[in-house]
Amino acid sequence: MSDIVVRGVGMHPFGRFEGKSAVEMACDALREALIDADAAWRDIDALYCAHMYAGTGAGHRIASVLGATGIPIVNVENACSSGSTAIVMARQALLAHEYENVAVVGLEKMPRGFMDMDYFEPWRQRVGHAVNPAQFAFAIRRHMHEHGTTERQLALVAEKNHAHSVHNDRAMYRTPISCDAVLASRMIVDPLRLLMLCTPNEGAAAAILTRRKAGHGEARLIGQGLKTAMRGQAIGEHMPTDSPIEPAVDSVTRRAAMQAYDAAGIGPDDLDVAELQDTDSGTELIGTEEIGLCGVGEGGALVESGATRLGGRIPVNPSGGLLSKGEPVGASGLGQVFEIVNQLRGRCGPRQVEGARIGLTQTLGAGGNGCVLIFARS
Amino acid sequence: MSLSAASLPPVEPGLFATNPPALVGGRCASCDALRFPYRGVCPQCQRADVAPTALSTSGRVYTFTIVRGSPPGYCGDIPYAFGVIELPEGLRVIATIVARDLASIAIDDAVDFELIAVGTGDDARQSYAFRRREPA
């Protein structure tokens, strides 16, 4: 049986790059991925291009820079899950024997501050209900109420990820930040403080996927789940306008993770490393529960135990996560793939998770869409 | 309702009634599903037989946040609170939350509906909120 092999990955650093366009960054990421894959642009049969803000035909503009080869190009917008959704689509096309080699790229160049999201109707913006991080605050506030999760545990998530970022030269912020400094930073959307929230920024990341038997040491995609929230999900990055109080439903992330585990034939105990959507400390903390690293309500204790730190039982966000890298929304999912594939190939230097064989990525975006990908080293 | 809110145009037609003040949801004539704001289609059975219905004017805070900065497009004062309110008929809605002291707002607080003004001058609009019921 053939595998979906990640032949190569590339990443333009995430940060602020004045004078450099998103398309230019995407070309850098793609060229690195092609070199990593030992492939040429002319070998690529299709391009999936993920972004939210890059405008009309971003993928087509990338191809015009790299060289128009006449291949099909699909631009994919699925909010923060755009990049991982593009991977899911590339896999489907490969399995349908439509193509042999597919390039997937994510790119973004975003303004500073609160995201201006046309997801919301104008009246919601006007009355102040169109606040992206407020959705994260709703979820973690409820979690604190139900499970006794503390502000210090939230600060620990940020402290941990920043400690990891010191070893990642593609991250925007690379300095350690103490728990006390996180707790002293200014409140933005209670209970989330400035240093518990990621910053929207700029960057690109890419992967080359192919269908064939994986060689020794190669990374392959073994499981994937793509879901959207159901009406009964009260909170989460769902941008809910309303929900019925009963019956309770599993969150979109939990359902996407279950689908991915089922497809891979593994469970959370089999994971060696994970890159989770830490748009904020609360989302990572709840995410560790949703992907099954611990029980419901135990995410605070999990981060406190050190289990999710490099050297712990199951390191989460060894790259430094979005809290350190920033979140160029179209690129962030592929940034996670870049990290996990390199972890599985043992290429992460001082942030390498010893002997990592199976890794997971998780994204969560507006509209309540969640995507989980699982990769394994052959 | 604050005096200033009474004479203002609504921020969006159809969200709420003013006399008496209440949110306007939709109830499906076929399956009884409830939603807010009103839409012509039922989210449960997808039929298009939905009647506008006034929602309860009392509820409880399910979760909330206090926003300290001004988000894009917002024209009101900061800080302000908004959150998810649970209504007794089994529906959760997003609403602004007003209180004498925003820091006093807590999950499970009882809240009562009222109309508020958002913005000033030509930007001012009538909008909706739930007010924290102060302990007697």
Interface residues (C-beta under 8 A of the other chain):
Chain A: G113 F114 M115 D116 M117 E121 P122 W123 Q125 R126 V127 G128 H129 A130 V131 A134 A137 F138 A139 R141 R142 H145 R186 M187 I188 V189 D190 P191 L192 R231 A234 I235 P240 T241 D242 S243 P244 I245 E246
Chain B: V11 E12 L15 G25 A33 L34 R35 F36 P37 P43 Q44 Y62 T63 F64 T65 I66 V67 R68 G69 P71 P72 G73 Y74 C75 G76 Y80 F82 G83 V84 E86 G90 L91 R92 V93 I94 T96 I107 V118 G119 R125 S127
